[in-house]
Amino acid sequence: MNSPNKIYDLSFKRMIRLSGKMLVKFVNKVFGKRFPLDSEITFLDTNTVNKDLKVYEKDLYFIICGERFHLEAQAYYDDMLIRLFNYAVSDEEGYKRIDDSHAVFKMPQQAVVFLKDTDKSKDKLYIKLILPDEQEIEYSVHAVRSLGYTPQELIANDMEILLPFQILRLYGSVKKYSSFSEEQKNEFLEKFAQMCKDIAETLHKLKKDKNVTTDEYYAMVEIIHDLEEYIYGMVDNDIKAKGADSMINDEFLFWSERMKAEKDAETAKLLKEKDDQTARILKEKEDEKNRYFAEKMIMNGESAEKIEEYTGLHLSVLKSMAQSLGKALML
C-alpha cells in the first residue's frame, strides 16, 4: 500500500495479531478449515528481496497446524493479484527438491481482504498462467469484501476480526460533504451515528458473550477511533457538534481514562516499591550500625540496659551477640 493509506495496512496487521481465536475463526471461514480455536499460530516475520531490490513484506504470513497462510488488506484497486502471485512464488519455504531433475513447489494459501468493497459475491480472484508448452493453469486466491457484510453478519460468519473496518462504510460520502446542502449534511450525520451505533452494539455483544477479552475490546475501540479520525477528519467538528460518534467516542474516552488510571497505578506501585527498597536499605544500614556499637559496648563491659538504650537491640539479641564474642553480658 502507498504510505498515505498506511493506516489501513497497520490497522489490519494489528487486528490480525490481536486475537489468535479471532484469526483462527477467520481462517476457518475463508479457507474452509476446521482448526481448533486454540491452535498455535506462528507468524513468519521474514521479508524477501527480489533481483530488482524490491522488498516483499511477509509479516502477514503465518502457520496454523503445519499449513502456511498469507493475508493481505487492500483499500484501493491496483495490481494486488500479481503482487500476491509474486509474494507466493518468492516464498522459498514452499520449494522442495526431489532429485536432480524434479522439484515440488507448494504455494501458501492466500486471501486478500478488500476493506472498501461491498460485493461479497466476488469471493475469488483469478489469473490464468499460460506456460511455454501452451499448458494453462488458472491460479486463484480468496477474496473477502469487508463491507459486503453488516457488523452483525460479520459476527455470524466468524469474521469479527474485520469489525473495526465497518467504520469505512461512509468513506465515499465524506469526500462530497463540503458540497452537501444542510439537509444532506444532516442526513449524512444521521447515517454516521447509526453506523457508529451498529458497530458499538456489536462490539459490546462480543465482549458480553466473552468472545473478546477486555483488552482486545479496548484495542478494537482504539483502532476504530484512529480510523474514524483519519477518514472523517475533515468533518470532525460537525460530527462532534451533533454527537454522531458519541457511542464510539465515549468508549474511547473511557478507554483513555482507564489506561491513564492503570498507568498512574503502575507508577504509584513502582514509586512505592522504590520507597520500600530505600527504607529497607536504610534499616539494614541502621541495624548494621547498631550491631557494631553493641559489639563495642559488650567488649567494654557496658550493662545490657545501657546497650539496649543506645542501640535499640533486644536483650535476646544482645545475649546471642555476647555469646558469639565469648563475653559475659553484664545484666
Secondary structure as UniProt FT lines:
FT   HELIX           3..5
FT   HELIX           6..18
FT   HELIX           20..31
FT   TURN            37..38
FT   STRAND          41..43
FT   STRAND          48..49
FT   TURN            51..52
FT   STRAND          55..56
FT   TURN            59..60
FT   STRAND          61..64
FT   TURN            65..66
FT   STRAND          67..74
FT   HELIX           80..89
FT   HELIX           92..94
FT   STRAND          95..99
FT   TURN            100..101
FT   STRAND          102..105
FT   STRAND          109..114
FT   TURN            115..116
FT   TURN            120..121
FT   STRAND          124..130
FT   TURN            132..133
FT   STRAND          136..145
FT   HELIX           146..148
FT   HELIX           151..156
FT   TURN            157..158
FT   HELIX           160..168
FT   TURN            169..170
FT   HELIX           171..174
FT   TURN            175..176
FT   HELIX           177..179
FT   HELIX           182..208
FT   TURN            209..210
FT   HELIX           214..232
FT   HELIX           233..235
FT   HELIX           236..242
FT   TURN            243..245
FT   HELIX           246..299
FT   TURN            300..301
FT   HELIX           304..311
FT   HELIX           315..325
//
